[in-house]
């Protein structure tokens, strides 16, 4: 009888530990996803800003060339 109670107690502790580890894994996964998503948004914004600035420069140079051709 005592051995059966001890085994049940061990199973209960192992189940509790498993649930705690699962909770920790879920929290870690969600946190990592949010951090990565924010970094991707920031990187995409920076990339678009760089490309936009390069395009503005190219358009300005092309505009200058066209003005030189017309004058």
CHARMM-style PDB file with segment names, atoms N, HN, CA, C and O in Angstrom:
ATOM      1  N   UNK     1       0.817  -1.188   0.000  1.00  0.00      PROA
ATOM      2  CA  UNK     1       0.000   0.000   0.000  1.00  0.00      PROA
ATOM      3  C   UNK     1       0.868   1.261   0.000  1.00  0.00      PROA
ATOM      4  O   UNK     1       0.610   2.202  -0.750  1.00  0.00      PROA
ATOM      5  N   UNK     2       1.879   1.268   0.833  1.00  0.00      PROA
ATOM      6  HN  UNK     2       2.088   0.504   1.443  1.00  0.00      PROA
ATOM      7  CA  UNK     2       2.759   2.430   0.942  1.00  0.00      PROA
ATOM      8  C   UNK     2       3.513   2.641  -0.368  1.00  0.00      PROA
ATOM      9  O   UNK     2       3.711   3.779  -0.794  1.00  0.00      PROA
ATOM     10  N   UNK     3       3.934   1.552  -1.008  1.00  0.00      PROA
ATOM     11  HN  UNK     3       3.774   0.628  -0.662  1.00  0.00      PROA
ATOM     12  CA  UNK     3       4.678   1.648  -2.258  1.00  0.00      PROA
ATOM     13  C   UNK     3       3.781   2.229  -3.363  1.00  0.00      PROA
ATOM     14  O   UNK     3       4.228   3.047  -4.168  1.00  0.00      PROA
ATOM     15  N   UNK     4       2.533   1.806  -3.390  1.00  0.00      PROA
ATOM     16  HN  UNK     4       2.170   1.142  -2.736  1.00  0.00      PROA
ATOM     17  CA  UNK     4       1.582   2.288  -4.388  1.00  0.00      PROA
ATOM     18  C   UNK     4       1.371   3.804  -4.228  1.00  0.00      PROA
ATOM     19  O   UNK     4       1.311   4.525  -5.224  1.00  0.00      PROA
ATOM     20  N   UNK     5       1.260   4.281  -3.005  1.00  0.00      PROA
ATOM     21  HN  UNK     5       1.308   3.696  -2.196  1.00  0.00      PROA
ATOM     22  CA  UNK     5       1.090   5.711  -2.721  1.00  0.00      PROA
ATOM     23  C   UNK     5       2.334   6.491  -3.169  1.00  0.00      PROA
ATOM     24  O   UNK     5       2.225   7.582  -3.730  1.00  0.00      PROA
ATOM     25  N   UNK     6       3.504   5.923  -2.916  1.00  0.00      PROA
ATOM     26  HN  UNK     6       3.593   5.037  -2.461  1.00  0.00      PROA
ATOM     27  CA  UNK     6       4.763   6.559  -3.291  1.00  0.00      PROA
ATOM     28  C   UNK     6       4.867   6.689  -4.814  1.00  0.00      PROA
ATOM     29  O   UNK     6       5.302   7.723  -5.322  1.00  0.00      PROA
ATOM     30  N   UNK     7       4.472   5.649  -5.534  1.00  0.00      PROA
ATOM     31  HN  UNK     7       4.119   4.809  -5.121  1.00  0.00      PROA
ATOM     32  CA  UNK     7       4.511   5.684  -7.002  1.00  0.00      PROA
ATOM     33  C   UNK     7       3.540   6.744  -7.528  1.00  0.00      PROA
ATOM     34  O   UNK     7       3.874   7.481  -8.456  1.00  0.00      PROA
ATOM     35  N   UNK     8       2.354   6.825  -6.949  1.00  0.00      PROA
ATOM     36  HN  UNK     8       2.083   6.227  -6.195  1.00  0.00      PROA
ATOM     37  CA  UNK     8       1.381   7.839  -7.364  1.00  0.00      PROA
ATOM     38  C   UNK     8       1.925   9.246  -7.124  1.00  0.00      PROA
ATOM     39  O   UNK     8       1.727  10.147  -7.938  1.00  0.00      PROA
ATOM     40  N   UNK     9       2.607   9.419  -6.007  1.00  0.00      PROA
ATOM     41  HN  UNK     9       2.768   8.687  -5.346  1.00  0.00      PROA
ATOM     42  CA  UNK     9       3.175  10.720  -5.674  1.00  0.00      PROA
ATOM     43  C   UNK     9       4.270  11.097  -6.681  1.00  0.00      PROA
ATOM     44  O   UNK     9       4.345  12.245  -7.118  1.00  0.00      PROA
ATOM     45  N   UNK    10       5.103  10.145  -7.040  1.00  0.00      PROA
ATOM     46  HN  UNK    10       5.043   9.212  -6.685  1.00  0.00      PROA
ATOM     47  CA  UNK    10       6.163  10.399  -8.026  1.00  0.00      PROA
ATOM     48  C   UNK    10       5.551  10.755  -9.374  1.00  0.00      PROA
ATOM     49  O   UNK    10       6.015  11.679 -10.042  1.00  0.00      PROA
ATOM     50  N   UNK    11       4.515  10.030  -9.779  1.00  0.00      PROA
ATOM     51  HN  UNK    11       4.138   9.280  -9.237  1.00  0.00      PROA
ATOM     52  CA  UNK    11       3.846  10.322 -11.053  1.00  0.00      PROA
ATOM     53  C   UNK    11       3.236  11.725 -11.021  1.00  0.00      PROA
ATOM     54  O   UNK    11       3.318  12.458 -12.007  1.00  0.00      PROA
ATOM     55  N   UNK    12       2.633  12.096  -9.909  1.00  0.00      PROA
ATOM     56  HN  UNK    12       2.567  11.500  -9.108  1.00  0.00      PROA
ATOM     57  CA  UNK    12       2.046  13.433  -9.782  1.00  0.00      PROA
ATOM     58  C   UNK    12       3.125  14.511  -9.878  1.00  0.00      PROA
ATOM     59  O   UNK    12       2.924  15.527 -10.543  1.00  0.00      PROA
ATOM     60  N   UNK    13       4.265  14.300  -9.222  1.00  0.00      PROA
ATOM     61  HN  UNK    13       4.428  13.475  -8.681  1.00  0.00      PROA
ATOM     62  CA  UNK    13       5.360  15.266  -9.296  1.00  0.00      PROA
ATOM     63  C   UNK    13       5.920  15.360 -10.714  1.00  0.00      PROA
ATOM     64  O   UNK    13       6.220  16.452 -11.196  1.00  0.00      PROA
ATOM     65  N   UNK    14       6.058  14.226 -11.372  1.00  0.00      PROA
ATOM     66  HN  UNK    14       5.815  13.339 -10.980  1.00  0.00      PROA
ATOM     67  CA  UNK    14       6.573  14.227 -12.744  1.00  0.00      PROA
ATOM     68  C   UNK    14       5.604  14.939 -13.687  1.00  0.00      PROA
ATOM     69  O   UNK    14       6.032  15.675 -14.577  1.00  0.00      PROA
ATOM     70  N   UNK    15       4.309  14.725 -13.497  1.00  0.00      PROA
ATOM     71  HN  UNK    15       3.961  14.128 -12.774  1.00  0.00      PROA
ATOM     72  CA  UNK    15       3.312  15.402 -14.317  1.00  0.00      PROA
ATOM     73  C   UNK    15       3.353  16.912 -14.075  1.00  0.00      PROA
ATOM     74  O   UNK    15       3.267  17.700 -15.017  1.00  0.00      PROA
ATOM     75  N   UNK    16       3.485  17.304 -12.820  1.00  0.00      PROA
ATOM     76  HN  UNK    16       3.555  16.664 -12.055  1.00  0.00      PROA
ATOM     77  CA  UNK    16       3.596  18.725 -12.492  1.00  0.00      PROA
ATOM     78  C   UNK    16       4.842  19.326 -13.130  1.00  0.00      PROA
ATOM     79  O   UNK    16       4.789  20.416 -13.699  1.00  0.00      PROA
ATOM     80  N   UNK    17       5.949  18.625 -13.035  1.00  0.00      PROA
ATOM     81  HN  UNK    17       5.993  17.740 -12.572  1.00  0.00      PROA
ATOM     82  CA  UNK    17       7.191  19.097 -13.636  1.00  0.00      PROA
ATOM     83  C   UNK    17       7.051  19.214 -15.146  1.00  0.00      PROA
ATOM     84  O   UNK    17       7.508  20.191 -15.739  1.00  0.00      PROA
ATOM     85  N   UNK    18       6.426  18.232 -15.766  1.00  0.00      PROA
ATOM     86  HN  UNK    18       6.055  17.439 -15.284  1.00  0.00      PROA
ATOM     87  CA  UNK    18       6.213  18.264 -17.211  1.00  0.00      PROA
ATOM     88  C   UNK    18       5.365  19.475 -17.606  1.00  0.00      PROA
ATOM     89  O   UNK    18       5.679  20.155 -18.582  1.00  0.00      PROA
ATOM     90  N   UNK    19       4.304  19.746 -16.864  1.00  0.00      PROA
ATOM     91  HN  UNK    19       4.049  19.193 -16.071  1.00  0.00      PROA
ATOM     92  CA  UNK    19       3.444  20.889 -17.170  1.00  0.00      PROA
ATOM     93  C   UNK    19       4.188  22.209 -16.989  1.00  0.00      PROA
ATOM     94  O   UNK    19       4.014  23.138 -17.778  1.00  0.00      PROA
ATOM     95  N   UNK    20       5.011  22.287 -15.956  1.00  0.00      PROA
ATOM     96  HN  UNK    20       5.152  21.533 -15.315  1.00  0.00      PROA
ATOM     97  CA  UNK    20       5.804  23.503 -15.755  1.00  0.00      PROA
ATOM     98  C   UNK    20       6.815  23.707 -16.885  1.00  0.00      PROA
ATOM     99  O   UNK    20       7.006  24.825 -17.362  1.00  0.00      PROA
ATOM    100  N   UNK    21       7.454  22.624 -17.304  1.00  0.00      PROA
ATOM    101  HN  UNK    21       7.299  21.715 -16.916  1.00  0.00      PROA
ATOM    102  CA  UNK    21       8.406  22.721 -18.413  1.00  0.00      PROA
ATOM    103  C   UNK    21       7.701  23.091 -19.714  1.00  0.00      PROA
ATOM    104  O   UNK    21       8.227  23.871 -20.509  1.00  0.00      PROA
ATOM    105  N   UNK    22       6.526  22.539 -19.927  1.00  0.00      PROA
ATOM    106  HN  UNK    22       6.100  21.906 -19.281  1.00  0.00      PROA
ATOM    107  CA  UNK    22       5.747  22.869 -21.116  1.00  0.00      PROA
ATOM    108  C   UNK    22       5.343  24.344 -21.103  1.00  0.00      PROA
ATOM    109  O   UNK    22       5.404  25.017 -22.132  1.00  0.00      PROA
ATOM    110  N   UNK    23       4.936  24.835 -19.951  1.00  0.00      PROA
ATOM    111  HN  UNK    23       4.887  24.288 -19.115  1.00  0.00      PROA
ATOM    112  CA  UNK    23       4.593  26.250 -19.812  1.00  0.00      PROA
ATOM    113  C   UNK    23       5.803  27.130 -20.104  1.00  0.00      PROA
ATOM    114  O   UNK    23       5.691  28.134 -20.809  1.00  0.00      PROA
ATOM    115  N   UNK    24       6.941  26.757 -19.570  1.00  0.00      PROA
ATOM    116  HN  UNK    24       7.031  25.942 -18.998  1.00  0.00      PROA
ATOM    117  CA  UNK    24       8.169  27.508 -19.812  1.00  0.00      PROA
ATOM    118  C   UNK    24       8.526  27.510 -21.295  1.00  0.00      PROA
ATOM    119  O   UNK    24       8.930  28.541 -21.832  1.00  0.00      PROA
ATOM    120  N   UNK    25       8.382  26.379 -21.956  1.00  0.00      PROA
ATOM    121  HN  UNK    25       8.053  25.541 -21.521  1.00  0.00      PROA
ATOM    122  CA  UNK    25       8.669  26.287 -23.385  1.00  0.00      PROA
ATOM    123  C   UNK    25       7.731  27.178 -24.190  1.00  0.00      PROA
ATOM    124  O   UNK    25       8.168  27.846 -25.127  1.00  0.00      PROA
ATOM    125  N   UNK    26       6.467  27.197 -23.842  1.00  0.00      PROA
ATOM    126  HN  UNK    26       6.112  26.654 -23.081  1.00  0.00      PROA
ATOM    127  CA  UNK    26       5.497  28.033 -24.553  1.00  0.00      PROA
ATOM    128  C   UNK    26       5.822  29.512 -24.358  1.00  0.00      PROA
ATOM    129  O   UNK    26       5.787  30.290 -25.311  1.00  0.00      PROA
ATOM    130  N   UNK    27       6.137  29.897 -23.133  1.00  0.00      PROA
ATOM    131  HN  UNK    27       6.166  29.266 -22.358  1.00  0.00      PROA
ATOM    132  CA  UNK    27       6.492  31.296 -22.860  1.00  0.00      PROA
ATOM    133  C   UNK    27       7.743  31.692 -23.637  1.00  0.00      PROA
ATOM    134  O   UNK    27       7.795  32.778 -24.214  1.00  0.00      PROA
ATOM    135  N   UNK    28       8.741  30.827 -23.657  1.00  0.00      PROA
ATOM    136  HN  UNK    28       8.698  29.945 -23.188  1.00  0.00      PROA
ATOM    137  CA  UNK    28       9.975  31.101 -24.390  1.00  0.00      PROA
ATOM    138  C   UNK    28       9.704  31.239 -25.887  1.00  0.00      PROA
ATOM    139  O   UNK    28      10.243  32.135 -26.537  1.00  0.00      PROA
ATOM    140  N   UNK    29       8.873  30.359 -26.431  1.00  0.00      PROA
ATOM    141  HN  UNK    29       8.435  29.631 -25.902  1.00  0.00      PROA
ATOM    142  CA  UNK    29       8.561  30.393 -27.857  1.00  0.00      PROA
ATOM    143  C   UNK    29       7.828  31.677 -28.233  1.00  0.00      PROA
ATOM    144  O   UNK    29       8.168  32.321 -29.225  1.00  0.00      PROA
ATOM    145  N   UNK    30       6.836  32.046 -27.450  1.00  0.00      PROA
ATOM    146  HN  UNK    30       6.560  31.523 -26.644  1.00  0.00      PROA
ATOM    147  CA  UNK    30       6.077  33.270 -27.731  1.00  0.00      PROA
ATOM    148  C   UNK    30       6.980  34.493 -27.619  1.00  0.00      PROA
ATOM    149  O   UNK    30       6.924  35.388 -28.463  1.00  0.00      PROA
ATOM    150  N   UNK    31       7.797  34.531 -26.599  1.00  0.00      PROA
ATOM    151  HN  UNK    31       7.842  33.804 -25.915  1.00  0.00      PROA
ATOM    152  CA  UNK    31       8.708  35.658 -26.408  1.00  0.00      PROA
ATOM    153  C   UNK    31       9.698  35.764 -27.566  1.00  0.00      PROA
ATOM    154  O   UNK    31       9.931  36.855 -28.087  1.00  0.00      PROA
ATOM    155  N   UNK    32      10.274  34.645 -27.966  1.00  0.00      PROA
ATOM    156  HN  UNK    32      10.085  33.759 -27.543  1.00  0.00      PROA
ATOM    157  CA  UNK    32      11.220  34.644 -29.081  1.00  0.00      PROA
ATOM    158  C   UNK    32      10.546  35.105 -30.365  1.00  0.00      PROA
ATOM    159  O   UNK    32      11.122  35.876 -31.133  1.00  0.00      PROA
ATOM    160  N   UNK    33       9.323  34.630 -30.597  1.00  0.00      PROA
ATOM    161  HN  UNK    33       8.856  34.003 -29.973  1.00  0.00      PROA
ATOM    162  CA  UNK    33       8.594  35.015 -31.806  1.00  0.00      PROA
ATOM    163  C   UNK    33       8.350  36.519 -31.829  1.00  0.00      PROA
ATOM    164  O   UNK    33       8.537  37.159 -32.864  1.00  0.00      PROA
ATOM    165  N   UNK    34       7.939  37.086 -30.709  1.00  0.00      PROA
ATOM    166  HN  UNK    34       7.787  36.566 -29.868  1.00  0.00      PROA
ATOM    167  CA  UNK    34       7.675  38.526 -30.656  1.00  0.00      PROA
ATOM    168  C   UNK    34       8.947  39.336 -30.888  1.00  0.00      PROA
ATOM    169  O   UNK    34       8.919  40.353 -31.581  1.00  0.00      PROA
ATOM    170  N   UNK    35      10.045  38.894 -30.320  1.00  0.00      PROA
ATOM    171  HN  UNK    35      10.067  38.068 -29.758  1.00  0.00      PROA
ATOM    172  CA  UNK    35      11.317  39.599 -30.498  1.00  0.00      PROA
ATOM    173  C   UNK    35      11.754  39.542 -31.955  1.00  0.00      PROA
ATOM    174  O   UNK    35      12.161  40.555 -32.524  1.00  0.00      PROA
ATOM    175  N   UNK    36      11.671  38.357 -32.561  1.00  0.00      PROA
ATOM    176  HN  UNK    36      11.340  37.534 -32.099  1.00  0.00      PROA
ATOM    177  CA  UNK    36      12.078  38.199 -33.960  1.00  0.00      PROA
ATOM    178  C   UNK    36      11.169  38.999 -34.883  1.00  0.00      PROA
ATOM    179  O   UNK    36      11.646  39.620 -35.833  1.00  0.00      PROA
ATOM    180  N   UNK    37       9.866  38.993 -34.615  1.00  0.00      PROA
ATOM    181  HN  UNK    37       9.479  38.489 -33.843  1.00  0.00      PROA
ATOM    182  CA  UNK    37       8.931  39.755 -35.449  1.00  0.00      PROA
ATOM    183  C   UNK    37       9.246  41.247 -35.384  1.00  0.00      PROA
ATOM    184  O   UNK    37       9.213  41.932 -36.407  1.00  0.00      PROA
ATOM    185  N   UNK    38       9.547  41.751 -34.201  1.00  0.00      PROA
ATOM    186  HN  UNK    38       9.573  41.195 -33.370  1.00  0.00      PROA
ATOM    187  CA  UNK    38       9.883  43.174 -34.056  1.00  0.00      PROA
ATOM    188  C   UNK    38      11.184  43.500 -34.785  1.00  0.00      PROA
ATOM    189  O   UNK    38      11.282  44.547 -35.425  1.00  0.00      PROA
ATOM    190  N   UNK    39      12.174  42.630 -34.700  1.00  0.00      PROA
ATOM    191  HN  UNK    39      12.094  41.779 -34.180  1.00  0.00      PROA
ATOM    192  CA  UNK    39      13.435  42.853 -35.409  1.00  0.00      PROA
ATOM    193  C   UNK    39      13.217  42.850 -36.915  1.00  0.00      PROA
ATOM    194  O   UNK    39      13.803  43.664 -37.628  1.00  0.00      PROA
ATOM    195  N   UNK    40      12.379  41.939 -37.404  1.00  0.00      PROA
ATOM    196  HN  UNK    40      11.903  41.277 -36.825  1.00  0.00      PROA
ATOM    197  CA  UNK    40      12.094  41.899 -38.839  1.00  0.00      PROA
ATOM    198  C   UNK    40      11.392  43.173 -39.299  1.00  0.00      PROA
ATOM    199  O   UNK    40      11.716  43.709 -40.359  1.00  0.00      PROA
ATOM    200  N   UNK    41      10.438  43.661 -38.513  1.00  0.00      PROA
ATOM    201  HN  UNK    41      10.175  43.226 -37.652  1.00  0.00      PROA
ATOM    202  CA  UNK    41       9.760  44.911 -38.869  1.00  0.00      PROA
ATOM    203  C   UNK    41      10.753  46.072 -38.926  1.00  0.00      PROA
ATOM    204  O   UNK    41      10.722  46.883 -39.852  1.00  0.00      PROA
ATOM    205  N   UNK    42      11.626  46.140 -37.932  1.00  0.00      PROA
ATOM    206  HN  UNK    42      11.651  45.481 -37.180  1.00  0.00      PROA
ATOM    207  CA  UNK    42      12.613  47.220 -37.885  1.00  0.00      PROA
ATOM    208  C   UNK    42      13.594  47.114 -39.055  1.00  0.00      PROA
ATOM    209  O   UNK    42      13.922  48.118 -39.686  1.00  0.00      PROA
ATOM    210  N   UNK    43      14.058  45.899 -39.340  1.00  0.00      PROA
ATOM    211  HN  UNK    43      13.791  45.083 -38.827  1.00  0.00      PROA
ATOM    212  CA  UNK    43      14.988  45.707 -40.450  1.00  0.00      PROA
ATOM    213  C   UNK    43      14.331  46.028 -41.787  1.00  0.00      PROA
ATOM    214  O   UNK    43      14.956  46.635 -42.657  1.00  0.00      PROA
ATOM    215  N   UNK    44      13.072  45.622 -41.955  1.00  0.00      PROA
ATOM    216  HN  UNK    44      12.564  45.129 -41.248  1.00  0.00      PROA
ATOM    217  CA  UNK    44      12.359  45.921 -43.199  1.00  0.00      PROA
ATOM    218  C   UNK    44      12.181  47.426 -43.363  1.00  0.00      PROA
ATOM    219  O   UNK    44      12.330  47.955 -44.464  1.00  0.00      PROA
ATOM    220  N   UNK    45      11.867  48.107 -42.280  1.00  0.00      PROA
ATOM    221  HN  UNK    45      11.747  47.676 -41.385  1.00  0.00      PROA
ATOM    222  CA  UNK    45      11.712  49.562 -42.335  1.00  0.00      PROA
ATOM    223  C   UNK    45      13.031  50.231 -42.716  1.00  0.00      PROA
ATOM    224  O   UNK    45      13.053  51.139 -43.546  1.00  0.00      PROA
ATOM    225  N   UNK    46      14.119  49.787 -42.115  1.00  0.00      PROA
ATOM    226  HN  UNK    46      14.102  49.050 -41.440  1.00  0.00      PROA
ATOM    227  CA  UNK    46      15.434  50.352 -42.443  1.00  0.00      PROA
ATOM    228  C   UNK    46      15.800  50.083 -43.895  1.00  0.00      PROA
ATOM    229  O   UNK    46      16.328  50.959 -44.580  1.00  0.00      PROA
ATOM    230  N   UNK    47      15.520  48.872 -44.363  1.00  0.00      PROA
ATOM    231  HN  UNK    47      15.091  48.160 -43.807  1.00  0.00      PROA
ATOM    232  CA  UNK    47      15.829  48.512 -45.747  1.00  0.00      PROA
ATOM    233  C   UNK    47      15.031  49.383 -46.715  1.00  0.00      PROA
ATOM    234  O   UNK    47      15.579  49.891 -47.694  1.00  0.00      PROA
ATOM    235  N   UNK    48      13.737  49.555 -46.443  1.00  0.00      PROA
ATOM    236  HN  UNK    48      13.292  49.143 -45.648  1.00  0.00      PROA
ATOM    237  CA  UNK    48      12.908  50.389 -47.309  1.00  0.00      PROA
ATOM    238  C   UNK    48      13.382  51.837 -47.299  1.00  0.00      PROA
ATOM    239  O   UNK    48      13.332  52.519 -48.323  1.00  0.00      PROA
ATOM    240  N   UNK    49      13.834  52.299 -46.161  1.00  0.00      PROA
ATOM    241  HN  UNK    49      13.875  51.745 -45.329  1.00  0.00      PROA
ATOM    242  CA  UNK    49      14.345  53.665 -46.072  1.00  0.00      PROA
ATOM    243  C   UNK    49      15.606  53.821 -46.923  1.00  0.00      PROA
ATOM    244  O   UNK    49      15.764  54.823 -47.620  1.00  0.00      PROA
ATOM    245  N   UNK    50      16.494  52.844 -46.868  1.00  0.00      PROA
ATOM    246  HN  UNK    50      16.365  52.030 -46.301  1.00  0.00      PROA
ATOM    247  CA  UNK    50      17.730  52.894 -47.657  1.00  0.00      PROA
ATOM    248  C   UNK    50      17.411  52.846 -49.142  1.00  0.00      PROA
ATOM    249  O   UNK    50      17.939  53.643 -49.918  1.00  0.00      PROA
ATOM    250  N   UNK    51      16.549  51.916 -49.543  1.00  0.00      PROA
ATOM    251  HN  UNK    51      16.120  51.269 -48.913  1.00  0.00      PROA
ATOM    252  CA  UNK    51      16.187  51.792 -50.954  1.00  0.00      PROA
ATOM    253  C   UNK    51      15.489  53.062 -51.433  1.00  0.00      PROA
ATOM    254  O   UNK    51      15.742  53.534 -52.542  1.00  0.00      PROA
ATOM    255  N   UNK    52      14.611  53.614 -50.596  1.00  0.00      PROA
ATOM    256  HN  UNK    52      14.406  53.230 -49.696  1.00  0.00      PROA
ATOM    257  CA  UNK    52      13.928  54.857 -50.964  1.00  0.00      PROA
ATOM    258  C   UNK    52      14.898  56.004 -51.171  1.00  0.00      PROA
ATOM    259  O   UNK    52      14.756  56.779 -52.117  1.00  0.00      PROA
ATOM    260  N   UNK    53      15.880  56.116 -50.292  1.00  0.00      PROA
ATOM    261  HN  UNK    53      15.994  55.487 -49.523  1.00  0.00      PROA
ATOM    262  CA  UNK    53      16.882  57.181 -50.436  1.00  0.00      PROA
ATOM    263  C   UNK    53      17.709  56.986 -51.700  1.00  0.00      PROA
ATOM    264  O   UNK    53      18.020  57.956 -52.391  1.00  0.00      PROA
ATOM    265  N   UNK    54      18.068  55.742 -52.008  1.00  0.00      PROA
ATOM    266  HN  UNK    54      17.816  54.954 -51.447  1.00  0.00      PROA
ATOM    267  CA  UNK    54      18.826  55.474 -53.230  1.00  0.00      PROA
ATOM    268  C   UNK    54      17.998  55.806 -54.462  1.00  0.00      PROA
ATOM    269  O   UNK    54      18.517  56.360 -55.432  1.00  0.00      PROA
ATOM    270  N   UNK    55      16.712  55.469 -54.427  1.00  0.00      PROA
ATOM    271  HN  UNK    55      16.290  55.020 -53.640  1.00  0.00      PROA
ATOM    272  CA  UNK    55      15.846  55.780 -55.568  1.00  0.00      PROA
ATOM    273  C   UNK    55      15.684  57.290 -55.734  1.00  0.00      PROA
ATOM    274  O   UNK    55      15.676  57.789 -56.859  1.00  0.00      PROA
ATOM    275  N   UNK    56      15.554  58.016 -54.632  1.00  0.00      PROA
ATOM    276  HN  UNK    56      15.561  57.610 -53.718  1.00  0.00      PROA
ATOM    277  CA  UNK    56      15.457  59.478 -54.716  1.00  0.00      PROA
ATOM    278  C   UNK    56      16.719  60.056 -55.349  1.00  0.00      PROA
ATOM    279  O   UNK    56      16.648  60.958 -56.184  1.00  0.00      PROA
ATOM    280  N   UNK    57      17.878  59.529 -54.944  1.00  0.00      PROA
ATOM    281  HN  UNK    57      17.936  58.797 -54.265  1.00  0.00      PROA
ATOM    282  CA  UNK    57      19.138  59.992 -55.519  1.00  0.00      PROA
ATOM    283  C   UNK    57      19.219  59.686 -57.006  1.00  0.00      PROA
ATOM    284  O   UNK    57      19.654  60.525 -57.794  1.00  0.00      PROA
ATOM    285  N   UNK    58      18.801  58.481 -57.390  1.00  0.00      PROA
ATOM    286  HN  UNK    58      18.448  57.799 -56.749  1.00  0.00      PROA
ATOM    287  CA  UNK    58      18.826  58.102 -58.804  1.00  0.00      PROA
ATOM    288  C   UNK    58      17.876  58.975 -59.612  1.00  0.00      PROA
ATOM    289  O   UNK    58      18.216  59.411 -60.712  1.00  0.00      PROA
ATOM    290  N   UNK    59      16.700  59.230 -59.079  1.00  0.00      PROA
ATOM    291  HN  UNK    59      16.424  58.876 -58.186  1.00  0.00      PROA
ATOM    292  CA  UNK    59      15.726  60.069 -59.783  1.00  0.00      PROA
ATOM    293  C   UNK    59      16.256  61.491 -59.922  1.00  0.00      PROA
ATOM    294  O   UNK    59      16.080  62.124 -60.963  1.00  0.00      PROA
ATOM    295  N   UNK    60      16.896  61.985 -58.888  1.00  0.00      PROA
ATOM    296  HN  UNK    60      17.040  61.471 -58.042  1.00  0.00      PROA
ATOM    297  CA  UNK    60      17.474  63.338 -58.961  1.00  0.00      PROA
ATOM    298  C   UNK    60      18.558  63.403 -60.027  1.00  0.00      PROA
ATOM    299  O   UNK    60      18.631  64.372 -60.784  1.00  0.00      PROA
ATOM    300  N   UNK    61      19.404  62.372 -60.090  1.00  0.00      PROA
ATOM    301  HN  UNK    61      19.345  61.585 -59.475  1.00  0.00      PROA
ATOM    302  CA  UNK    61      20.461  62.351 -61.110  1.00  0.00      PROA
ATOM    303  C   UNK    61      19.863  62.257 -62.511  1.00  0.00      PROA
ATOM    304  O   UNK    61      20.313  62.944 -63.429  1.00  0.00      PROA
ATOM    305  N   UNK    62      18.843  61.402 -62.675  1.00  0.00      PROA
ATOM    306  HN  UNK    62      18.478  60.844 -61.930  1.00  0.00      PROA
ATOM    307  CA  UNK    62      18.197  61.281 -63.985  1.00  0.00      PROA
ATOM    308  C   UNK    62      17.506  62.584 -64.372  1.00  0.00      PROA
ATOM    309  O   UNK    62      17.521  62.974 -65.539  1.00  0.00      PROA
ATOM    310  N   UNK    63      16.904  63.255 -63.400  1.00  0.00      PROA
ATOM    311  HN  UNK    63      16.892  62.938 -62.452  1.00  0.00      PROA
ATOM    312  CA  UNK    63      16.258  64.542 -63.660  1.00  0.00      PROA
ATOM    313  C   UNK    63      17.296  65.561 -64.118  1.00  0.00      PROA
ATOM    314  O   UNK    63      17.043  66.343 -65.035  1.00  0.00      PROA
ATOM    315  N   UNK    64      18.453  65.550 -63.483  1.00  0.00      PROA
ATOM    316  HN  UNK    64      18.658  64.915 -62.739  1.00  0.00      PROA
ATOM    317  CA  UNK    64      19.532  66.455 -63.890  1.00  0.00      PROA
ATOM    318  C   UNK    64      20.007  66.167 -65.298  1.00  0.00      PROA
ATOM    319  O   UNK    64      20.253  67.092 -66.072  1.00  0.00      PROA
ATOM    320  N   UNK    65      20.139  64.887 -65.641  1.00  0.00      PROA
ATOM    321  HN  UNK    65      19.939  64.136 -65.012  1.00  0.00      PROA
ATOM    322  CA  UNK    65      20.568  64.509 -66.986  1.00  0.00      PROA
ATOM    323  C   UNK    65      19.531  64.960 -68.008  1.00  0.00      PROA
ATOM    324  O   UNK    65      19.893  65.492 -69.058  1.00  0.00      PROA
ATOM    325  N   UNK    66      18.256  64.758 -67.721  1.00  0.00      PROA
ATOM    326  HN  UNK    66      17.961  64.326 -66.868  1.00  0.00      PROA
ATOM    327  CA  UNK    66      17.202  65.187 -68.644  1.00  0.00      PROA
ATOM    328  C   UNK    66      17.187  66.703 -68.810  1.00  0.00      PROA
ATOM    329  O   UNK    66      16.984  67.206 -69.915  1.00  0.00      PROA
ATOM    330  N   UNK    67      17.400  67.426 -67.724  1.00  0.00      PROA
ATOM    331  HN  UNK    67      17.565  67.017 -66.826  1.00  0.00      PROA
ATOM    332  CA  UNK    67      17.441  68.884 -67.830  1.00  0.00      PROA
ATOM    333  C   UNK    67      18.623  69.334 -68.676  1.00  0.00      PROA
ATOM    334  O   UNK    67      18.510  70.281 -69.454  1.00  0.00      PROA
ATOM    335  N   UNK    68      19.765  68.652 -68.525  1.00  0.00      PROA
ATOM    336  HN  UNK    68      19.858  67.883 -67.893  1.00  0.00      PROA
ATOM    337  CA  UNK    68      20.936  68.989 -69.343  1.00  0.00      PROA
ATOM    338  C   UNK    68      20.668  68.698 -70.810  1.00  0.00      PROA
ATOM    339  O   UNK    68      21.113  69.448 -71.679  1.00  0.00      PROA
ATOM    340  N   UNK    69      19.943  67.613 -71.100  1.00  0.00      PROA
ATOM    341  HN  UNK    69      19.581  67.004 -70.394  1.00  0.00      PROA
ATOM    342  CA  UNK    69      19.636  67.274 -72.488  1.00  0.00      PROA
ATOM    343  C   UNK    69      18.679  68.288 -73.110  1.00  0.00      PROA
ATOM    344  O   UNK    69      18.795  68.614 -74.291  1.00  0.00      PROA
ATOM    345  N   UNK    70      17.747  68.778 -72.324  1.00  0.00      PROA
ATOM    346  HN  UNK    70      17.653  68.514 -71.364  1.00  0.00      PROA
ATOM    347  CA  UNK    70      16.761  69.714 -72.849  1.00  0.00      PROA
ATOM    348  C   UNK    70      17.306  71.126 -72.996  1.00  0.00      PROA
ATOM    349  O   UNK    70      16.769  71.913 -73.777  1.00  0.00      PROA
ATOM    350  N   UNK    71      18.348  71.460 -72.270  1.00  0.00      PROA
ATOM    351  HN  UNK    71      18.784  70.821 -71.636  1.00  0.00      PROA
ATOM    352  CA  UNK    71      18.913  72.815 -72.354  1.00  0.00      PROA
ATOM    353  C   UNK    71      19.992  72.898 -73.344  1.00  0.00      PROA
ATOM    354  OT1 UNK    71      20.572  73.967 -73.538  1.00  0.00      PROA
TER     355      UNK     71
END
